[in-house]
């Protein structure tokens, strides 16, 4: 799938870019030339509310860090320096307050998207103060939203590759 970019990716050190410790996207351009080339830039905690909040809704980024256009500009500048961009995502755990959970089609309820335990209750997990559902890829609404996440990273902020935390999980 990577084609000619495979050798670049194989040589690229991973550089975690935790937005909580950095400046807004619009201010990254002067610093990107200081990174190695190639490099795999890994933005983390850019979604509204920060890390492990709002999953699976990562775009647009939190306004503190900028807009989709600002993020796209970072990708373009990184590319001009031979760098690749791989944002952090998690589509298997959905924050109970995320827009995707709040906008489930009626009459669906949040428990309907979750993996179920032996008693038929939704499986949840807590990260810090945030509760979320471990979602079931068997549910059509979950698959549709995950397809939407892929589309967002193809069209809204074109990333080179995507890092998915927790693709599978035992319960």
Rosetta constraint file for C-alpha pairs under 8 A:
AtomPair CA 2 CA 6 HARMONIC 5.23 0.50
AtomPair CA 4 CA 8 HARMONIC 7.79 0.50
AtomPair CA 5 CA 9 HARMONIC 6.14 0.50
AtomPair CA 6 CA 10 HARMONIC 6.10 0.50
AtomPair CA 7 CA 11 HARMONIC 6.39 0.50
AtomPair CA 8 CA 12 HARMONIC 6.13 0.50
AtomPair CA 8 CA 38 HARMONIC 6.28 0.50
AtomPair CA 9 CA 38 HARMONIC 7.55 0.50
AtomPair CA 9 CA 39 HARMONIC 7.65 0.50
AtomPair CA 9 CA 40 HARMONIC 7.01 0.50
AtomPair CA 9 CA 84 HARMONIC 7.50 0.50
AtomPair CA 11 CA 38 HARMONIC 6.77 0.50
AtomPair CA 11 CA 39 HARMONIC 7.71 0.50
AtomPair CA 12 CA 37 HARMONIC 7.23 0.50
AtomPair CA 12 CA 38 HARMONIC 4.92 0.50
AtomPair CA 12 CA 39 HARMONIC 4.19 0.50
AtomPair CA 12 CA 40 HARMONIC 5.45 0.50
AtomPair CA 12 CA 83 HARMONIC 7.90 0.50
AtomPair CA 13 CA 36 HARMONIC 8.00 0.50
AtomPair CA 13 CA 38 HARMONIC 7.47 0.50
AtomPair CA 13 CA 39 HARMONIC 5.12 0.50
AtomPair CA 13 CA 40 HARMONIC 5.87 0.50
AtomPair CA 14 CA 39 HARMONIC 6.27 0.50
AtomPair CA 14 CA 40 HARMONIC 4.77 0.50
AtomPair CA 14 CA 41 HARMONIC 6.19 0.50
AtomPair CA 14 CA 42 HARMONIC 6.79 0.50
AtomPair CA 15 CA 39 HARMONIC 6.93 0.50
AtomPair CA 15 CA 40 HARMONIC 5.95 0.50
AtomPair CA 15 CA 41 HARMONIC 4.98 0.50
AtomPair CA 15 CA 42 HARMONIC 5.77 0.50
AtomPair CA 16 CA 41 HARMONIC 6.28 0.50
AtomPair CA 16 CA 42 HARMONIC 4.69 0.50
AtomPair CA 16 CA 43 HARMONIC 6.21 0.50
AtomPair CA 16 CA 44 HARMONIC 7.08 0.50
AtomPair CA 17 CA 21 HARMONIC 7.99 0.50
AtomPair CA 17 CA 22 HARMONIC 7.32 0.50
AtomPair CA 17 CA 41 HARMONIC 6.69 0.50
AtomPair CA 17 CA 42 HARMONIC 5.46 0.50
AtomPair CA 17 CA 43 HARMONIC 4.55 0.50
AtomPair CA 17 CA 44 HARMONIC 5.91 0.50
AtomPair CA 18 CA 22 HARMONIC 6.50 0.50
AtomPair CA 18 CA 43 HARMONIC 5.97 0.50
AtomPair CA 18 CA 44 HARMONIC 4.77 0.50
AtomPair CA 18 CA 45 HARMONIC 6.02 0.50
AtomPair CA 18 CA 46 HARMONIC 7.81 0.50
AtomPair CA 19 CA 23 HARMONIC 6.78 0.50
AtomPair CA 19 CA 24 HARMONIC 7.56 0.50
AtomPair CA 19 CA 43 HARMONIC 6.89 0.50
AtomPair CA 19 CA 44 HARMONIC 6.13 0.50
AtomPair CA 19 CA 45 HARMONIC 5.69 0.50
AtomPair CA 19 CA 46 HARMONIC 5.81 0.50
AtomPair CA 19 CA 65 HARMONIC 7.35 0.50
AtomPair CA 20 CA 45 HARMONIC 6.77 0.50
AtomPair CA 20 CA 46 HARMONIC 7.96 0.50
AtomPair CA 20 CA 50 HARMONIC 7.71 0.50
AtomPair CA 23 CA 27 HARMONIC 6.35 0.50
AtomPair CA 23 CA 28 HARMONIC 7.16 0.50
AtomPair CA 23 CA 65 HARMONIC 7.11 0.50
AtomPair CA 24 CA 28 HARMONIC 7.08 0.50
AtomPair CA 24 CA 64 HARMONIC 6.69 0.50
AtomPair CA 24 CA 65 HARMONIC 4.14 0.50
AtomPair CA 24 CA 66 HARMONIC 6.02 0.50
AtomPair CA 25 CA 65 HARMONIC 5.67 0.50
AtomPair CA 25 CA 66 HARMONIC 5.88 0.50
AtomPair CA 25 CA 70 HARMONIC 5.67 0.50
AtomPair CA 25 CA 71 HARMONIC 5.88 0.50
AtomPair CA 25 CA 74 HARMONIC 6.44 0.50
AtomPair CA 26 CA 65 HARMONIC 7.96 0.50
AtomPair CA 26 CA 66 HARMONIC 6.88 0.50
AtomPair CA 26 CA 70 HARMONIC 5.57 0.50
AtomPair CA 26 CA 71 HARMONIC 7.76 0.50
AtomPair CA 26 CA 73 HARMONIC 7.73 0.50
AtomPair CA 26 CA 74 HARMONIC 7.52 0.50
AtomPair CA 28 CA 32 HARMONIC 6.34 0.50
AtomPair CA 28 CA 74 HARMONIC 6.78 0.50
AtomPair CA 29 CA 33 HARMONIC 7.67 0.50
AtomPair CA 29 CA 74 HARMONIC 6.68 0.50
AtomPair CA 29 CA 77 HARMONIC 6.37 0.50
AtomPair CA 31 CA 35 HARMONIC 7.31 0.50
AtomPair CA 32 CA 77 HARMONIC 7.43 0.50
AtomPair CA 32 CA 78 HARMONIC 6.38 0.50
AtomPair CA 32 CA 81 HARMONIC 7.54 0.50
AtomPair CA 33 CA 81 HARMONIC 6.36 0.50
AtomPair CA 35 CA 39 HARMONIC 7.14 0.50
AtomPair CA 36 CA 83 HARMONIC 7.93 0.50
AtomPair CA 37 CA 81 HARMONIC 6.48 0.50
AtomPair CA 37 CA 82 HARMONIC 5.46 0.50
AtomPair CA 37 CA 83 HARMONIC 5.76 0.50
AtomPair CA 38 CA 81 HARMONIC 7.71 0.50
AtomPair CA 38 CA 82 HARMONIC 5.28 0.50
AtomPair CA 38 CA 83 HARMONIC 4.88 0.50
AtomPair CA 38 CA 84 HARMONIC 7.30 0.50
AtomPair CA 39 CA 82 HARMONIC 7.47 0.50
AtomPair CA 39 CA 83 HARMONIC 4.84 0.50
AtomPair CA 39 CA 84 HARMONIC 6.15 0.50
AtomPair CA 40 CA 83 HARMONIC 6.03 0.50
AtomPair CA 40 CA 84 HARMONIC 4.81 0.50
AtomPair CA 40 CA 85 HARMONIC 5.63 0.50
AtomPair CA 40 CA 86 HARMONIC 6.69 0.50
AtomPair CA 41 CA 83 HARMONIC 7.08 0.50
AtomPair CA 41 CA 84 HARMONIC 6.01 0.50
AtomPair CA 41 CA 85 HARMONIC 4.72 0.50
AtomPair CA 41 CA 86 HARMONIC 6.04 0.50
AtomPair CA 41 CA 87 HARMONIC 7.81 0.50
AtomPair CA 42 CA 85 HARMONIC 6.06 0.50
AtomPair CA 42 CA 86 HARMONIC 4.91 0.50
AtomPair CA 42 CA 87 HARMONIC 5.18 0.50
AtomPair CA 42 CA 88 HARMONIC 6.62 0.50
AtomPair CA 43 CA 85 HARMONIC 7.68 0.50
AtomPair CA 43 CA 86 HARMONIC 6.84 0.50
AtomPair CA 43 CA 87 HARMONIC 4.84 0.50
AtomPair CA 43 CA 88 HARMONIC 6.18 0.50
AtomPair CA 44 CA 51 HARMONIC 6.95 0.50
AtomPair CA 44 CA 87 HARMONIC 6.41 0.50
AtomPair CA 44 CA 88 HARMONIC 5.30 0.50
AtomPair CA 45 CA 50 HARMONIC 4.64 0.50
AtomPair CA 45 CA 51 HARMONIC 4.07 0.50
AtomPair CA 45 CA 52 HARMONIC 7.52 0.50
AtomPair CA 45 CA 88 HARMONIC 7.72 0.50
AtomPair CA 46 CA 50 HARMONIC 5.90 0.50
AtomPair CA 46 CA 51 HARMONIC 7.11 0.50
AtomPair CA 46 CA 58 HARMONIC 7.38 0.50
AtomPair CA 46 CA 61 HARMONIC 5.45 0.50
AtomPair CA 46 CA 62 HARMONIC 5.96 0.50
AtomPair CA 46 CA 65 HARMONIC 6.72 0.50
AtomPair CA 47 CA 51 HARMONIC 6.92 0.50
AtomPair CA 47 CA 53 HARMONIC 7.28 0.50
AtomPair CA 47 CA 54 HARMONIC 6.95 0.50
AtomPair CA 47 CA 57 HARMONIC 7.27 0.50
AtomPair CA 47 CA 58 HARMONIC 4.66 0.50
AtomPair CA 47 CA 59 HARMONIC 6.50 0.50
AtomPair CA 47 CA 60 HARMONIC 7.14 0.50
AtomPair CA 47 CA 61 HARMONIC 4.55 0.50
AtomPair CA 47 CA 62 HARMONIC 5.03 0.50
AtomPair CA 48 CA 53 HARMONIC 6.98 0.50
AtomPair CA 48 CA 54 HARMONIC 6.40 0.50
AtomPair CA 48 CA 58 HARMONIC 7.05 0.50
AtomPair CA 48 CA 60 HARMONIC 7.78 0.50
AtomPair CA 48 CA 61 HARMONIC 5.77 0.50
AtomPair CA 48 CA 62 HARMONIC 3.93 0.50
AtomPair CA 48 CA 63 HARMONIC 7.38 0.50
AtomPair CA 49 CA 53 HARMONIC 5.60 0.50
AtomPair CA 49 CA 54 HARMONIC 6.88 0.50
AtomPair CA 49 CA 62 HARMONIC 6.63 0.50
AtomPair CA 50 CA 54 HARMONIC 7.99 0.50
AtomPair CA 50 CA 62 HARMONIC 7.54 0.50
AtomPair CA 52 CA 95 HARMONIC 7.50 0.50
AtomPair CA 52 CA 127 HARMONIC 6.73 0.50
AtomPair CA 52 CA 130 HARMONIC 7.38 0.50
AtomPair CA 53 CA 95 HARMONIC 6.10 0.50
AtomPair CA 53 CA 98 HARMONIC 7.45 0.50
AtomPair CA 53 CA 130 HARMONIC 6.96 0.50
AtomPair CA 54 CA 58 HARMONIC 6.95 0.50
AtomPair CA 54 CA 94 HARMONIC 7.22 0.50
AtomPair CA 54 CA 95 HARMONIC 5.43 0.50
AtomPair CA 54 CA 97 HARMONIC 6.77 0.50
AtomPair CA 54 CA 98 HARMONIC 4.40 0.50
AtomPair CA 54 CA 99 HARMONIC 7.14 0.50
AtomPair CA 55 CA 89 HARMONIC 7.73 0.50
AtomPair CA 55 CA 90 HARMONIC 6.31 0.50
AtomPair CA 55 CA 91 HARMONIC 6.65 0.50
AtomPair CA 55 CA 93 HARMONIC 6.73 0.50
AtomPair CA 55 CA 94 HARMONIC 4.94 0.50
AtomPair CA 55 CA 95 HARMONIC 5.36 0.50
AtomPair CA 55 CA 98 HARMONIC 6.25 0.50
AtomPair CA 56 CA 89 HARMONIC 7.40 0.50
AtomPair CA 56 CA 90 HARMONIC 6.19 0.50
AtomPair CA 56 CA 91 HARMONIC 5.11 0.50
AtomPair CA 56 CA 92 HARMONIC 7.93 0.50
AtomPair CA 56 CA 93 HARMONIC 7.32 0.50
AtomPair CA 56 CA 94 HARMONIC 5.64 0.50
AtomPair CA 56 CA 95 HARMONIC 7.43 0.50
AtomPair CA 56 CA 98 HARMONIC 7.25 0.50
AtomPair CA 56 CA 100 HARMONIC 7.08 0.50
AtomPair CA 56 CA 146 HARMONIC 7.97 0.50
AtomPair CA 56 CA 149 HARMONIC 7.59 0.50
AtomPair CA 57 CA 98 HARMONIC 6.71 0.50
AtomPair CA 57 CA 99 HARMONIC 6.87 0.50
AtomPair CA 57 CA 100 HARMONIC 6.78 0.50
AtomPair CA 57 CA 149 HARMONIC 7.80 0.50
AtomPair CA 58 CA 89 HARMONIC 7.38 0.50
AtomPair CA 59 CA 68 HARMONIC 7.08 0.50
AtomPair CA 59 CA 152 HARMONIC 7.48 0.50
AtomPair CA 60 CA 67 HARMONIC 6.20 0.50
AtomPair CA 60 CA 68 HARMONIC 5.54 0.50
AtomPair CA 61 CA 65 HARMONIC 6.68 0.50
AtomPair CA 61 CA 66 HARMONIC 6.50 0.50
AtomPair CA 61 CA 67 HARMONIC 6.06 0.50
AtomPair CA 61 CA 68 HARMONIC 6.63 0.50
AtomPair CA 62 CA 66 HARMONIC 6.65 0.50
AtomPair CA 62 CA 67 HARMONIC 7.65 0.50
AtomPair CA 63 CA 67 HARMONIC 6.31 0.50
AtomPair CA 66 CA 70 HARMONIC 5.64 0.50
AtomPair CA 66 CA 71 HARMONIC 6.97 0.50
AtomPair CA 67 CA 71 HARMONIC 6.28 0.50
AtomPair CA 68 CA 72 HARMONIC 6.03 0.50
AtomPair CA 68 CA 156 HARMONIC 6.50 0.50
AtomPair CA 68 CA 157 HARMONIC 6.15 0.50
AtomPair CA 69 CA 73 HARMONIC 6.12 0.50
AtomPair CA 69 CA 157 HARMONIC 7.51 0.50
AtomPair CA 70 CA 74 HARMONIC 6.49 0.50
AtomPair CA 71 CA 75 HARMONIC 6.53 0.50
AtomPair CA 71 CA 157 HARMONIC 6.60 0.50
AtomPair CA 72 CA 76 HARMONIC 6.26 0.50
AtomPair CA 72 CA 156 HARMONIC 7.74 0.50
AtomPair CA 72 CA 157 HARMONIC 5.05 0.50
AtomPair CA 72 CA 158 HARMONIC 6.81 0.50
AtomPair CA 73 CA 77 HARMONIC 6.11 0.50
AtomPair CA 74 CA 78 HARMONIC 5.98 0.50
AtomPair CA 75 CA 79 HARMONIC 6.12 0.50
AtomPair CA 75 CA 84 HARMONIC 7.54 0.50
AtomPair CA 75 CA 85 HARMONIC 6.29 0.50
AtomPair CA 75 CA 157 HARMONIC 7.91 0.50
AtomPair CA 75 CA 158 HARMONIC 7.51 0.50
AtomPair CA 75 CA 159 HARMONIC 6.94 0.50
AtomPair CA 76 CA 80 HARMONIC 6.30 0.50
AtomPair CA 77 CA 81 HARMONIC 6.66 0.50
AtomPair CA 78 CA 82 HARMONIC 6.50 0.50
AtomPair CA 78 CA 83 HARMONIC 4.91 0.50
AtomPair CA 78 CA 84 HARMONIC 6.48 0.50
AtomPair CA 78 CA 85 HARMONIC 7.39 0.50
AtomPair CA 79 CA 83 HARMONIC 5.05 0.50
AtomPair CA 79 CA 84 HARMONIC 6.21 0.50
AtomPair CA 84 CA 159 HARMONIC 7.87 0.50
AtomPair CA 84 CA 160 HARMONIC 5.99 0.50
AtomPair CA 85 CA 159 HARMONIC 5.64 0.50
AtomPair CA 85 CA 160 HARMONIC 5.47 0.50
AtomPair CA 85 CA 161 HARMONIC 6.75 0.50
AtomPair CA 86 CA 159 HARMONIC 6.14 0.50
AtomPair CA 86 CA 160 HARMONIC 6.09 0.50
AtomPair CA 86 CA 161 HARMONIC 4.96 0.50
AtomPair CA 86 CA 162 HARMONIC 4.95 0.50
AtomPair CA 86 CA 163 HARMONIC 6.08 0.50
AtomPair CA 87 CA 159 HARMONIC 7.29 0.50
AtomPair CA 87 CA 161 HARMONIC 7.55 0.50
AtomPair CA 87 CA 162 HARMONIC 5.61 0.50
AtomPair CA 87 CA 163 HARMONIC 5.98 0.50
AtomPair CA 88 CA 162 HARMONIC 6.69 0.50
AtomPair CA 88 CA 163 HARMONIC 4.95 0.50
AtomPair CA 88 CA 164 HARMONIC 6.37 0.50
AtomPair CA 88 CA 165 HARMONIC 7.34 0.50
AtomPair CA 89 CA 162 HARMONIC 7.08 0.50
AtomPair CA 89 CA 163 HARMONIC 5.80 0.50
AtomPair CA 89 CA 164 HARMONIC 4.94 0.50
AtomPair CA 89 CA 165 HARMONIC 6.22 0.50
AtomPair CA 90 CA 94 HARMONIC 7.94 0.50
AtomPair CA 90 CA 164 HARMONIC 5.25 0.50
AtomPair CA 90 CA 165 HARMONIC 4.98 0.50
AtomPair CA 90 CA 166 HARMONIC 6.64 0.50
AtomPair CA 90 CA 167 HARMONIC 7.65 0.50
AtomPair CA 91 CA 146 HARMONIC 6.50 0.50
AtomPair CA 91 CA 164 HARMONIC 7.09 0.50
AtomPair CA 91 CA 165 HARMONIC 7.72 0.50
AtomPair CA 91 CA 166 HARMONIC 7.99 0.50
AtomPair CA 91 CA 167 HARMONIC 7.50 0.50
AtomPair CA 92 CA 134 HARMONIC 5.76 0.50
AtomPair CA 92 CA 135 HARMONIC 5.41 0.50
AtomPair CA 92 CA 136 HARMONIC 7.57 0.50
AtomPair CA 92 CA 165 HARMONIC 7.94 0.50
AtomPair CA 92 CA 166 HARMONIC 6.36 0.50
AtomPair CA 92 CA 167 HARMONIC 6.06 0.50
AtomPair CA 92 CA 168 HARMONIC 7.46 0.50
AtomPair CA 93 CA 125 HARMONIC 7.95 0.50
AtomPair CA 93 CA 132 HARMONIC 5.98 0.50
AtomPair CA 93 CA 133 HARMONIC 5.47 0.50
AtomPair CA 93 CA 134 HARMONIC 4.59 0.50
AtomPair CA 93 CA 135 HARMONIC 5.95 0.50
AtomPair CA 93 CA 166 HARMONIC 7.77 0.50
AtomPair CA 94 CA 98 HARMONIC 6.89 0.50
AtomPair CA 94 CA 101 HARMONIC 7.22 0.50
AtomPair CA 94 CA 132 HARMONIC 5.05 0.50
AtomPair CA 94 CA 133 HARMONIC 5.20 0.50
AtomPair CA 94 CA 134 HARMONIC 6.59 0.50
AtomPair CA 94 CA 135 HARMONIC 6.85 0.50
AtomPair CA 95 CA 101 HARMONIC 7.47 0.50
AtomPair CA 95 CA 130 HARMONIC 6.79 0.50
AtomPair CA 95 CA 131 HARMONIC 5.98 0.50
AtomPair CA 95 CA 132 HARMONIC 4.11 0.50
AtomPair CA 95 CA 133 HARMONIC 6.55 0.50
AtomPair CA 96 CA 101 HARMONIC 6.28 0.50
AtomPair CA 96 CA 102 HARMONIC 7.88 0.50
AtomPair CA 96 CA 110 HARMONIC 7.79 0.50
AtomPair CA 96 CA 130 HARMONIC 7.80 0.50
AtomPair CA 96 CA 131 HARMONIC 5.95 0.50
AtomPair CA 96 CA 132 HARMONIC 4.84 0.50
AtomPair CA 96 CA 133 HARMONIC 6.61 0.50
AtomPair CA 97 CA 101 HARMONIC 6.53 0.50
AtomPair CA 97 CA 102 HARMONIC 6.52 0.50
AtomPair CA 98 CA 102 HARMONIC 6.27 0.50
AtomPair CA 99 CA 103 HARMONIC 5.89 0.50
AtomPair CA 100 CA 104 HARMONIC 6.39 0.50
AtomPair CA 100 CA 145 HARMONIC 7.69 0.50
AtomPair CA 101 CA 110 HARMONIC 6.19 0.50
AtomPair CA 102 CA 110 HARMONIC 7.98 0.50
AtomPair CA 104 CA 108 HARMONIC 6.13 0.50
AtomPair CA 104 CA 109 HARMONIC 6.91 0.50
AtomPair CA 104 CA 110 HARMONIC 7.32 0.50
AtomPair CA 104 CA 141 HARMONIC 7.81 0.50
AtomPair CA 108 CA 112 HARMONIC 6.19 0.50
AtomPair CA 109 CA 113 HARMONIC 7.50 0.50
AtomPair CA 110 CA 114 HARMONIC 7.09 0.50
AtomPair CA 110 CA 133 HARMONIC 7.95 0.50
AtomPair CA 111 CA 121 HARMONIC 7.41 0.50
AtomPair CA 111 CA 122 HARMONIC 5.27 0.50
AtomPair CA 111 CA 133 HARMONIC 7.83 0.50
AtomPair CA 112 CA 122 HARMONIC 7.72 0.50
AtomPair CA 112 CA 139 HARMONIC 7.91 0.50
AtomPair CA 113 CA 133 HARMONIC 7.81 0.50
AtomPair CA 113 CA 135 HARMONIC 5.45 0.50
AtomPair CA 113 CA 136 HARMONIC 5.96 0.50
AtomPair CA 113 CA 139 HARMONIC 6.06 0.50
AtomPair CA 113 CA 141 HARMONIC 7.29 0.50
AtomPair CA 113 CA 142 HARMONIC 6.50 0.50
AtomPair CA 114 CA 122 HARMONIC 5.24 0.50
AtomPair CA 114 CA 123 HARMONIC 6.26 0.50
AtomPair CA 114 CA 124 HARMONIC 7.88 0.50
AtomPair CA 114 CA 133 HARMONIC 5.63 0.50
AtomPair CA 114 CA 134 HARMONIC 5.47 0.50
AtomPair CA 114 CA 135 HARMONIC 4.10 0.50
AtomPair CA 114 CA 136 HARMONIC 5.25 0.50
AtomPair CA 115 CA 122 HARMONIC 5.76 0.50
AtomPair CA 115 CA 123 HARMONIC 5.58 0.50
AtomPair CA 115 CA 133 HARMONIC 7.73 0.50
AtomPair CA 115 CA 134 HARMONIC 5.87 0.50
AtomPair CA 115 CA 135 HARMONIC 5.41 0.50
AtomPair CA 115 CA 136 HARMONIC 4.88 0.50
AtomPair CA 116 CA 120 HARMONIC 5.07 0.50
AtomPair CA 116 CA 121 HARMONIC 5.20 0.50
AtomPair CA 116 CA 122 HARMONIC 4.59 0.50
AtomPair CA 116 CA 123 HARMONIC 5.61 0.50
AtomPair CA 117 CA 121 HARMONIC 5.44 0.50
AtomPair CA 117 CA 122 HARMONIC 6.35 0.50
AtomPair CA 117 CA 123 HARMONIC 6.10 0.50
AtomPair CA 117 CA 171 HARMONIC 7.51 0.50
AtomPair CA 122 CA 133 HARMONIC 7.07 0.50
AtomPair CA 122 CA 134 HARMONIC 7.91 0.50
AtomPair CA 123 CA 133 HARMONIC 6.07 0.50
AtomPair CA 123 CA 134 HARMONIC 5.85 0.50
AtomPair CA 123 CA 171 HARMONIC 7.77 0.50
AtomPair CA 124 CA 131 HARMONIC 6.70 0.50
AtomPair CA 124 CA 132 HARMONIC 5.38 0.50
AtomPair CA 124 CA 133 HARMONIC 4.42 0.50
AtomPair CA 124 CA 134 HARMONIC 5.66 0.50
AtomPair CA 125 CA 131 HARMONIC 5.85 0.50
AtomPair CA 125 CA 132 HARMONIC 5.53 0.50
AtomPair CA 125 CA 133 HARMONIC 6.44 0.50
AtomPair CA 125 CA 134 HARMONIC 6.93 0.50
AtomPair CA 126 CA 130 HARMONIC 5.43 0.50
AtomPair CA 126 CA 131 HARMONIC 4.41 0.50
AtomPair CA 126 CA 132 HARMONIC 6.20 0.50
AtomPair CA 127 CA 131 HARMONIC 6.53 0.50
AtomPair CA 127 CA 132 HARMONIC 7.98 0.50
AtomPair CA 135 CA 142 HARMONIC 7.01 0.50
AtomPair CA 136 CA 142 HARMONIC 6.83 0.50
AtomPair CA 137 CA 142 HARMONIC 5.88 0.50
AtomPair CA 137 CA 143 HARMONIC 5.80 0.50
AtomPair CA 138 CA 142 HARMONIC 7.55 0.50
AtomPair CA 138 CA 143 HARMONIC 7.39 0.50
AtomPair CA 139 CA 143 HARMONIC 6.48 0.50
AtomPair CA 140 CA 144 HARMONIC 6.08 0.50
AtomPair CA 141 CA 145 HARMONIC 6.19 0.50
AtomPair CA 142 CA 146 HARMONIC 6.17 0.50
AtomPair CA 143 CA 147 HARMONIC 6.12 0.50
AtomPair CA 144 CA 148 HARMONIC 6.23 0.50
AtomPair CA 145 CA 149 HARMONIC 6.29 0.50
AtomPair CA 146 CA 150 HARMONIC 6.49 0.50
AtomPair CA 147 CA 151 HARMONIC 6.29 0.50
AtomPair CA 148 CA 152 HARMONIC 6.12 0.50
AtomPair CA 149 CA 153 HARMONIC 6.52 0.50
AtomPair CA 150 CA 154 HARMONIC 6.39 0.50
AtomPair CA 151 CA 155 HARMONIC 6.07 0.50
AtomPair CA 151 CA 156 HARMONIC 7.90 0.50
AtomPair CA 152 CA 156 HARMONIC 5.06 0.50
AtomPair CA 152 CA 157 HARMONIC 6.69 0.50
AtomPair CA 152 CA 158 HARMONIC 7.88 0.50
AtomPair CA 153 CA 157 HARMONIC 5.07 0.50
AtomPair CA 153 CA 158 HARMONIC 5.02 0.50
AtomPair CA 153 CA 159 HARMONIC 5.88 0.50
AtomPair CA 154 CA 158 HARMONIC 4.68 0.50
AtomPair CA 154 CA 159 HARMONIC 6.84 0.50
